[in-house]
Amino acid sequence: MIELNRLYNADYLDGIKDIDDKSVDLIVTDPPYLFDNGNWYKSDILGENSVYTNSELYDNFGMMKTEMGRFGEDDIATLYDAVIPKMKKVNMFFFCCEEQVPIYGMEARKRGLHYNILVWEKPLSIINKNRFSMNTEYVVRVYDFGTGLNRLNNNEVYNKVLHDSRVTDKIHPTQKPVSIFRKFISLCTQPGDIVLDPFVGSGTAAEACVYEKRKFIGFEKDPKIYEDANKRLRKLTGPFRLFGNIGV
């Protein structure tokens, strides 16, 4: 059986079978993107000053492109079908690229669900005057009736344009700011609720759950990335180590 406040080294399609139906309150996740050969740039993802620039991971970027750049219509439909039965009410946030936005929206409509499109506006880094800057990423929120946002004192969290800074000290090349995950989790759940991340990556969603006093379940199929995420969670100490056995 699935234990709460733990990451699992498993493909989400295998691991999710052990989660009870109608038990998850929220999904916040960063699935693989969808890129063709003409619009994937190493500097867009890794950054010229990234710690990965001179690393083996950077050198093997072609492999990463293959693994992380093929999440298309069939994959997104499969994701919806797998996770929706596990939710009390459908309430999900998916980070995605521009090419995937209409797919997430279309699949939501097919299932009678609603969706919003949020934009993460990142600080400009590299300017290429032959094209528009790659300084935005997208988040599609998919939800059903009865999933209104919490009333918080911070008005900024209701903005559809997110202005959070990039992550500079990355342990994963597509790592997102924990502040964004905290916004979504605080807006859509209560302390003690269960948050699922089917694509753990660097463990950002799990760390955000710890800060916000929510329970989490996460799946990551790559053994090395899984271990890196666990190491990140083990470093949480003091008031942020809310559970006795984080991530392991």
N, C-alpha and C positions, 0 to 999 in steps of 0.2 A: 504493500500500500504506500501511497505517496505521503511523505512527511512534510509538514509546513516548515518554512524558513530554511529551505535547503535547495541547492542547485543539483541537477542531475546531468551526468555525462551521457546524454541520449538524444536521438532524433526526437523532435517533439511529437511526431506522428506515432512513435512507439510509446513514449512516456505518458502522453495524454490519456491513453487508454485506462490508466490507473487512477485518474482523477474522477471523483464522483460527479455525476451530472448535476447541474444547477447548484454548484458549490462555489464558483469563482465570481467575485464582485467586479473585477476590472482586469482588462488586458492592456498593458503598455509594452510595446515591443518595437524592435528595429530589425525587420526582416531583410533578407538580401534585396538588392536593388535590381533594376533591369537596364542594361546598357548595351548599346551597339558599339562597333569598333570606332565610330567617329566621335563619340562624346564622353569618353572615359579618359581622364587626365590624372597622372600620378600626383601632380601638385594639388589638384582639387581635393583629393581625399587625404593625402598624407601631409601636404604642406611642405614648402621648401625648407623650413626649419624644424620639421618633425624629427623626433628621436628615431624614426624609422628610415630616414633619408639614406643613411649609409649602412642599413642593417640588412640581414639576410631576407627579412620579410619584404623589404623594398625591392631587393634584387629578384625576388620570386613573385613580383606583382602580376605577371601573366597568369600564374596559377590562381591568385586571388581573384582576378577578374573572371576567370572561368567559374570559380566556385560561388562568387557573390553577385554575379551580373546576369543571371539567367532566371530571375523570378518573375515569371510572366502570368498570363491569364489562368492557365490551368493550376499553377502553384497557388495563386491567390484564392481561387475557388476552393481548392482543397483545404487551405488554411481556414477559410470561413466555415466550411462544413465540419472540420475537426473541432474547432474551439467553441462554436456557438452553443452546442448542447451542454457544455460545461458551465455556462454562465447562468447566474440567477436571472439577470436581465442583460441584454446585450449592451455593452459599454466598452469600446475598444479604441485604442489609439495606435495607428500604424505610421511609423516614419517611412517615407518612401521618396523616390525620385519623381521628377516631373512626368516621365513616361507612364508611371504606375498610377498617378492620381485618378485618371478616368476609369481605370480597371477596378480600383477599390470602390469607387463610387457606383459603378455599374453593378458590381457584385452585391453591394448593399441594397440597391434598388430591387434587384431580382428577388431578394429575400424579404422585401417589405420593410426595410430598415432606412433610417435617416443617416445623413452624413454631413459633416462640416469639413472645410479645408483650412488648415492653419499653415502659416509660413514662418519658418525660422530664418530670419535675416541675419546672416553672419557678417562680421566685419570684413570689408574688402581686403584681399591679400594681393593677388596677382591680377593685373589689368591687361587684357588682350583686346585691343581695339578692333579686332576682326569679328568679335562676337560679344554678346552680353555677358557680364561677369557671372561666374558660378558661385554667387554668394548667398544663395537661398537653398533651403531644403524644405520638404513638405511633410506635414502630418495630417493624416485623414482620421477624423474621429467618426466612428460608426456606432450608432446607438438606437435604442428602442424607446418607446414611451415609458415614462416613469423613471427616467435617469437624468433628472435635472441637476444642474451644478449646485454645489454647496455655496452658501452665502458667506464669503470671506471678506475680511476687512481690506485686503489688498486689491484695489481695483485693477491693477496692472495684469493680474492673472487672467482677466477676462478678454484681454486683447488677442485678436486672431493673428497678429504679427508678433512673433517672439524675438526679443532682442538679446538673448543670452550670448555670452562670449563663446568662442571656440574653446575646445579642450586643448591645452598645450602639452601637458605631460601625459601622453596617451599610453595605454597598454594594449590598445587595439586601434587599427587605422581608421575605423569608422565610428569611434567612440563619441557619444553625445554628452552634452553637459548634464550633470545630475540635477541641476536646477530646473530644467524643463520637465524631467520626469516627476520631480517633487510637485510642480504646479499641477500636473494632470492628476496625480494621486490625491493630493489634498482637495482638489475640486470635485472629485468623483467618488470618494470613499470616506469611510469613518474609521477611526482607530480600531484595529483588530480585524478589519476586512481582509480578504484574500486577493492578492494581485498575481496574475500569471504573466510570465514572459517566456514565450516559446523559443525565442532566439536570444539567449543570454548575452553573448558577446563578452564585453568587458565587465558585465555585472552591474551596470548603472541602475537598472530598475530595482534590483535587489537592494542596493545601497540606499536608494531613495525611499524604499519601504522601511528600512531600518530607521532612517531619520524621521519619517512620518508615522512610525509606530503601526505599520501595517504588516500583515503576514505575506509571505511570498513563496512562489514555486517557480523554478526556472529550469529550462532545458538548453543544453549546449552540446552539440555532437562532436565538435573538435576537441580532442583530449588536452592539447596544450592551451587553447583559449579557455577551456573549462577550468584548468588549474590556475591560470592567471586570474580569472575572475574570483576563484576561491581565495587566492592569496590577498586580493584586494579587500574582500570582506573580512578576512581574519585580522586585518590591520585596524578595523574599527574598534575603538576602545572607549572606556568611560561611559558617559551617558548614552552614547550611540551604539554601544554593544547591548542591545535590548534583549537579545535572545541568547540562550546559553550555548547554542551550537550552530553559529552562523555559517552557512555555506558549505558545511562538511558533513 
